[in-house]
């Protein structure tokens, strides 16, 4: 049981996909204009990551080495397509908000990286735990970044007003603000990691 918790913990803190490994930057920078967008994108990516890790781990012995990567991409694309259809049908506002970034989950290097590095070599339960840990870490990072950008840019978080929007800094809602906020958050995380070692 301890091994499962270690796999989950590794994706959240020491191997966080965004703050430590610097993976998935397209979705990270593109969808985090608000905390809610970051949370929803993180949850969507985590769901695909967990499911694709489970399936890839289950079929790893059936897939020839020559077509391993294309087979992994087909598995990931299948889950992303199903997810996009569900979001389009039941959450049209979220679909409009996240737009093209939902289909782009297919090419998110976190998913293919975890499939190649972990799920293709380990049992199903371990792969699910690895996907869960990375998914939680990714969701946390996107929500935190989106929350910081939303507070600094609009004075709100999750729609609740913290201070009047007139005092917000518009740059944090725009693309350059994503780079600035992410850079500062990575610096803070690195500082915390160095002092705790």
Beta strands, then each sheet from edge to edge (+ up, - down):
strand 1: 156-157
strand 2: 160-161
sheet 1: 1+ 2-
end
